[in-house]
Amino acid sequence: MDTANATIVVYINGHQSTYSWSTFNQALQSSGCSSNGLDILWMLFCTFQSMFILIGIASKSFQGMQMIAIAIIIALLSYAFTFALGFGQSGSFVGYDGFIFGGNFFHGNNTAIHLAFWLQQLLVTLFLATIILSNLERQLAPPSLILYTLFVVVIVHPPIVHTVWSVSGWLSNLNDQSLFGVGVLDMAGSSIIHLTAGASILIALLLVPQSKDDSFAWHQFTTITSMKGLFIWLGWYGLIQVSTVSVQGTCSSVSMISAVNMTLSAAASGVTISIIRWKWTFVDENAINHGILSGLVAISASAPVVHPISAIGIGIGSAITFVFMDGLLSSHDIIGPRDAIAIHLGNGVFGLISATLLASSSRLSEAAKCNQGLLYESNWNTTRSCGVWEQCDGHLGVKQWAANCIGALVILVWTTLSCFAFGRGMFYMGYMLPFAKDQPVSLLGDDDYSMISDGEFSIYHDFEDHEHGTIDDRSESHYLSRSLM
């Protein structure tokens, strides 16, 4: 068909207008009718849905005021400079432009969608901070906890974000000059959020001396814990779309694939870890919750780029990774939130590795059309790799595997060394203080959330029989987990 001479007849309210094909095309382009509005609504919807994660995590905390305080500080810091350090277009380690919403990024033709992207990334940063706060609140004194969390958010996190997710980062798959030409494959934060959070929690536990009194254990009422887990799972449907900033064209299919794979991975992990615990006759009231969270963390790196059967495999692997990491930490007498370290650090690394093994080249190609590169006016990397299982030209699958392994190592080393140096300095200056077990109840809010209470719904349970001076038998037969995340 010769479209050069074709005409289009349009009826609007009974009035007929006739256009040539070329004239009609020019009218569409000059009308200012942009689909950015739909993309903005999509990003805002995913961002606000992600807040369910914060609600789920924060609701298990007895120091909620600290979370509110640090949230408003992080929002102001993100506006001032941390977002610019992460997503500024200059530099391969950190960004150097976009401070206080300056620079071309916030003053181009797509200012509104860039502001929506800022809100989305603010939620990512708040998620990281909330993980650290909720898991160290019973390990560090409140001032030490706030200082340590702010250090991770302000100093440790921005270079990782810039390196992996910005268009100029040396590990970013948006940069055609990135490592091995492919960069790190991490679609929704297995490394940026979870590996960073898990490593920083582990370093804090190693730096601060903890009590090894086995006569008490943290406890959460199971029904309430499961409700919090459902909130987190619901919010994750928004977080998993952090790499899909558009729903135009085939991007709607990409977002649906992410949601389906996330569901399958979480379900497979929850079932697997429950079977493992039952096989070992080891009672764990949070087994399903830990399995679901492990599956969610592991699939974050690859949700839109793997097939459903691969997502199930990733979920099963994440459950095994959690059990292995939890046992490893226990064997080395690591006390405190071992489950959080196993979930975030263990499955953050596992998620990065599994993404390179199981990714599909066709799905990588489709997902690449919908990522953060759309927000930049400059061109981004168009080289598309594949999983190791799939044959790619130029051994791109092997290069992708190597890039993710090196990326995981770089992030782990950067996080551990930075946190160790800062934490050690705080310790020597007397600011890295452990949380006091005998903290007065008045400082904790009410007795239900006191470390010295032993009520029906208390998060703390004393196994010691004070009348006879013995330890309750339940301390040997019942495992009580103190952390949801």
N, C-alpha and C positions, 0 to 999 in steps of 0.2 A: 504493500500500500504506500502511495506517495503522500507523505504527511505534509510536505512543503506547501501544497495547495489545498489541504483539507481545511474545512470550516467547522466551527462548533457553534451550535445554537443553544443559548441559555435562556430559560424562562424564569423570571423572578416576579412574583405577584402578577402574573398574567402578561408581563411586558417581555417582549422578545428582543434579545441582543445577539448579533452574529459576529463572531470573531474568526480570524484566521488562526491557525494553530500557533504560529510564532507570536502573534499579537496577544493571544490568550496566555501564553507562557510568560511573556513580558509583564502582563498585567498582574499575574499571580506573584511574580517576584518583586514587583514594585508596590504591591498593595500593603506591605507591612504585616500581612497576616502570617504570623510566625507560630510554629508549634512549640516554642519555648515555654509558653504558658502551661501547657500540659506537662512538660518535663519538670517545671518548677513545682507544680502541684504533686507530681510523683515523688520528687526528692523530699518535699516537706512532709508528705504522708509517711514515707519510710523513716524520716528523722524522728517524727513524733511517735511513731510506732516503736522505735528503738528505745524510747523512754520507759517502756514497760520493763526493760532489762534493769534499768536503774532502780525502778520501784521494787522489782523482785529482790535485788541484792540489798538495797538500803533497808527494806522492811525487816531483814534479819539482824540489823545492826542496832545496838543499844546506844550508839553515839551518833544518832541521826543529825544532830546539830552540826557536828564536824563536817558531814557530807554536804550539807547545805552551804556552810561557810566556804568550803573549798571549791564548791561548784561555782559560786559567784566570783571567786578569785580567778579561777581558770577561765571563765567567760571573758573577764576583762583582760587577762593576759593574752588570750587568743586574739582578741581585737587589737591589742597593742603590738604584739610581735611574734608569739609562738606560731600562729598560722603562717605568717610570712616566712619564718625560719623553715617551716615544713614544706610550703608549696610555692615559695618565691621562685621565679624562673631563672635566677642567676645562681651559679655555683653547683658543684656536684655533691657537696657534703651538706651544706645548709643554704637556704635562700637568703637573698640580700635585698629584696624589694617586696612591696606590699604591706609595709608597716602602717598601722592605723588605717587600714583600708585604702592605702595609697597605691600608686602604680597603675599600669595598664590593665591588670587583671580585674580591678574593681571599677574601672572607668572606661571600659570598652562598650561594644554594642550589646553585650549580654550581662550587664551588671546584676540584674535580678537573679539569674540562675547561678551566678558566682556567689552571691550572698546566700542563696539556698545551700550551695556547696559548703560555705563556711559553717553554717548551722549544722550540717551533716557531720562535718569533721569535728566540730565542737562536741557533739554527742559521742564520737569515737574517743576523744580525749577524756571526757567525763567517765566513760565506761572503764577505761584504763585506770583512772584514779579511784573509781569506786571499788574495783577489784582489789587494789592494794589496801585501801582503807578498811574494807570489810574483813579482810583476812589478817590484818596486822593490828586491829584495834584491841585485841586481847594479848598482844605481844609487846606493843610499844606504848609508852605514856603518851597522852594526847598531843602535847607540844612536839615531841619527837616524831610522832606519826604524821602530823601535818607538814613538818619540815621535810621529812623524807619523801612524802608523796609529791610535794611541790617540786622537789629536786628531780624526780623521775619525769614529771610532766613537762617541766621547763627546760631541763638540760639534756636528759637522756632521750626523750621521745621525739622531739622535732628533727634531729639529724636522721633518725631511723625512718621517719615518715618521708623526709625529703629524698633520702637515698633510694627508697623502694617505690614510692608512689608518685613522686613529682616527675615532670617531663624532662628534667635535667639531671636527675639522680643517677649515679654511676651503677646502681643495681636495679634501676627501673626498667621495666619492659616497655615503657613509653619512649625511652631514649635509644636512638639507633646506634649510639656509641657506648651502650651499656656493656656489662660483663658478658663476654662471648657473643655479643650481638643479640642476646635474648633477654637478659636481666632476670630478676627473681619473679617467679609466678606466685603471687599472693593476692588473690582477688578481694578478700574481705577481712584480712587482718590476722591470720594465724601467727605471723611473725610480729607485725607492728603492734598488735594489742596483746596477744596471749603469751608469746615467748618473752616479750619485755616484762609483762606483769609477773609471770611465773619466776623469772630469774631475779627480779628485784625483791620479791617476797622471800625467796630462798636465801639471798644474801643477808637480808635483815634478820632472819632466824639464826643464821650462823654468827652474826655479829653480837646479838644481844643474848646474854645468858638467860636460859629458861629453867623454870622449876621442873624437876623430874619426879615429882610426887605422883605416884600411880593411884592414889586413893581418891582421885577425882577425875572427871571427864566432862567435856562439853556435851550438852544435849539440847536438841531442838525437838519440839513436839512434831511428830511425823506428818500429821495432816496439814499443819501450817507450812512446814517445809515443802511439801508437795505443791501447795498452792503457789508458793514463791517460785518453785521450779516451772510451773505452768506460765507464770508471768514472764519469766526469762525466755522460755521457748517461744512465746508469742512475740515478744519484742525482737527476737533474733530474725524473724521474717523481714523486719525492716533493716536490721544491720547487715544481713547477707546481701542486700542490694547496694551496698556502698560503692561497688565497682560498676554498677549499671545506672548511669546518670540520665539515661534517656529511655523512653518507651516508644520511640518512633520506629517504624518499619519492623524489622525482625527483632528489635530489642525487647519487645513485649514477650517474645518466646524465650529469650535469654533469661529474663527475670522469672518466668514461670519455671524454667528448668532449674534455676537456683533454688526456688522454694521447694520443688519436688525432691531434689537431691538432698537438701538439708533435712527434710522430714524423714527420708529413708535412712540417712546416716544416723540421726538421733535415735530413731526407733530400733535400728539394728544394734547400736551400741548399748541401749538400755536393756534389751533382751539378753545380749551376750554377757554383760557383766552380772546380770541376775543369775544366769545359769552357772557362771564361774563361782560366784559366792555360794550358791546352793550346793554345788558339787563339792565344795570344800567344807560344807556344813558350818559356814562362817556367817553369822547373822549380821547383816548390814542393812539397817532400816533406810539408808539413803542410797542403796545400790542403784536403783533405777534412776534416781536424780543424777548421780555421778555419771552413769552411763550416758544419759541424754546429753549432759553438758559436755562430756568428752567427745561425743559424736558431733555436736555443734561446733566445737572448737576445731576439730580435725578437718571438717568439710569446708571451713571458712576459706581456705586457700584455693579451693578448686570447685566450688559449688556450680558455677555456670559452665564448666569446661569438661565435665566427666559424664559418663552415661549412668543411668540409675543403678545398674548392677554394680558398677564401680563404687558408687556412693554407699551401697550396702557393705561392700568390702572395706571401705574406709571406716565405716561405723564399727564393724567387727574388730578391725585393727586398733581403733581408738580405745575400745574397751580393754583389750589385751595390754595396750600401752599403759593405761591407767593402773591396772592391777600390778603390772611389773614395776612401774615407777613408785607406786605406793609401798610395795614390799621393799624396794631398794632403799627408799628413804627411812623406812622403819628399821631396817637392818643396820643402818648407820646412826640410829638413835636421834633422828631428826624429829623433834616434837613440834606440836603446833599444827598449822593448817597444811598437813602433808597432802591432803586430797586436792587442795587448790593448786599446789605445785605440780602434782601429777596431771591434773586437768589442763592447766594452762601451759606450763613449760613442756611437759612430756608430749602432749598432743599438739602443741604449737609446732614443735619440731617434726612430729610425725605427719602433721597436715602438710607441711612444706614438702617433705620427701614423697609422700603418697601422691601429691598433685603432679609431680614430674613423672611418676611411674604410670599414671592412669589417664592423664589428660588426652583429649581427642583433638586432633589438628583442626577438624571442621568446626568444632565447638569453640575452640580458641579463636578461630577466625571470626566467627559470629560475635563472640563476646568482645573482641577488640574494637568492634564498630560502636560499642555502647559505653566505653570506659571513660575515665577522666580526661583522656586526650581530646574529647569533644569540647572541653571547656577552654582549651588553649588555642589561640589563633595560629600558632606555629604548627608545623607538621610534627607528627610523632612516629615512633618506630612502627613500621608495617611488616617487619619480619615476624612470622608466626611459627612457633615451634610445635612440638607434639610430645606425647608421652614416650617413655623409653620403649614401651611395648609396640609402638607404631613406627614404621620405617619412615624417616624424614630425610630430605636432601641435606647433605652436609653434616650429618650426624647431629641435627639440631636437638633431638630428644636427649642424647647424652649430654650435650652442652646445657640444656635446660636443667637436667638433674644436677650437673656440677655447679651451675649458677645458684640453684636453691640450697645446695649443701654449703657452699661458701657463704651465701647470704645468711643462712642460719647461724653459722659459726661466727661471722662478723658481728651480727646483732647480739649473740650471746656473750661474746668477749667484751664488746662495747658496754653492754648493760651491766655485766658483773663487775668489770673493772671500775666503771664510773660509780656504781652504787657502793662498792667496797671502799673506794677512796673517800667518798663523801661520808658514808656511815662510820668508817674508822675515825675520820676527823671529828665527827660529832661525838663519838664514844670517848675520845681522849679529852675533848673539851667539856664532857659531862652532860651533853645534850641528847645522847642516844640512850634513853632510859627505858627499862622494862616496865610493863604495866603491873601495878601492884595488885596482887590477888586479894588482899584485904582492904581494897578500896571501899570507903564508906558508901553505904547504900544511897545516901542523899546525892552523891556525885553521879550516880548511875541512872537516876530517874525514878525507878520504882523497883520493888523487890523481885518482880518477875524477870528483870533483866540484870540482876545482881550476881556477881561471881560468888557471893557468899550465901545466896539463897538456895534452898533445896525444895522449892515448891513443885507442884504437879507440872506446871508449864515452864519451869526454869530451864535456861540453857546450860546450867551447871548442875551436875548431880554428884553428890558426895557418896562414895561407895563405902566409906569407913563406918563401922559400927562403933560409935563413940561410947556406948554403954559397956560393950565387952572388949573394946580395943582390937577388933578384928576387921578384916576386909570382906565386904559383901561378896558372895559367890558370883554375883552378876558381873563383877569386874573381870572375871576370867572367861565368861561365856557370852557376854554381850558386848558388841562393838557399837559405840556411840560416836557418830561423826559430828563435829562441831561446825562444819563449814558447808554451805550450799554452793559457793563458788570457790 
